[in-house]
């Protein structure tokens, strides 16, 4: 039986690119460039790359990028977009929960909940972090965003998503947040690329900062810094608060 995230992404590539949260790519890549000191020798792994928006933008700027994703539909869209811009990007189908690379990359990115936090168990989410860590060289950096567990303690996720709603893209209803598991359960409705209306029972894991720090320290990351994640405007100056729906995590192995 397919999980909700597999069903969601099996025919939702073109419409995915119309989602509002995909509009911050350029600014987010500006931040990534700054984090790696604009070094073109850096090898980058984009985990849960989706339709390749960060991989493509970074490749356009001269970086070597490998993108992995579970969805063949998303990857096909990524390859088409890259080809149209004459970019040579290595897009591979991999399950981020399974070992994929070892000691091969200087930087790994996982942005916009492309894999981590979507899995049905905490153990599976941890495997994604573990495999990301294993993919890095001895001096490596991991940059990712995840849902901020402080937010639903002070706010209604349902109300927040309602204010973020845009016409023609996915909508969310019947949100219930479980305080024991820190998972938001909802019904996600969307139009797939063939024009069919779909409805899926989804759940996503929210993490509090101390959990993320502990998980990453257990994977031998030496420094872990967590900030608020503003769409298209990542910054180390954004102190994380309960007002941030997402958090930005930067972990380094040395």
Secondary structure as GFF3:
##gff-version 3
##sequence-region A 1 254
A	DSSP	alpha_helix	4	9	.	.	.	ID=ss1
A	DSSP	three_ten_helix	16	18	.	.	.	ID=ss2
A	DSSP	three_ten_helix	20	22	.	.	.	ID=ss3
A	DSSP	alpha_helix	25	35	.	.	.	ID=ss4
A	DSSP	beta_strand	43	47	.	.	.	ID=ss5
A	DSSP	alpha_helix	53	60	.	.	.	ID=ss6
A	DSSP	beta_strand	64	69	.	.	.	ID=ss7
A	DSSP	alpha_helix	72	84	.	.	.	ID=ss8
A	DSSP	beta_strand	90	93	.	.	.	ID=ss9
A	DSSP	beta_strand	105	110	.	.	.	ID=ss10
A	DSSP	alpha_helix	122	135	.	.	.	ID=ss11
A	DSSP	beta_strand	136	147	.	.	.	ID=ss12
A	DSSP	alpha_helix	151	154	.	.	.	ID=ss13
A	DSSP	alpha_helix	157	164	.	.	.	ID=ss14
A	DSSP	beta_strand	171	178	.	.	.	ID=ss15
A	DSSP	beta_strand	183	191	.	.	.	ID=ss16
A	DSSP	beta_strand	197	205	.	.	.	ID=ss17
A	DSSP	alpha_helix	209	218	.	.	.	ID=ss18
A	DSSP	beta_strand	223	228	.	.	.	ID=ss19
A	DSSP	beta_strand	246	252	.	.	.	ID=ss20
###
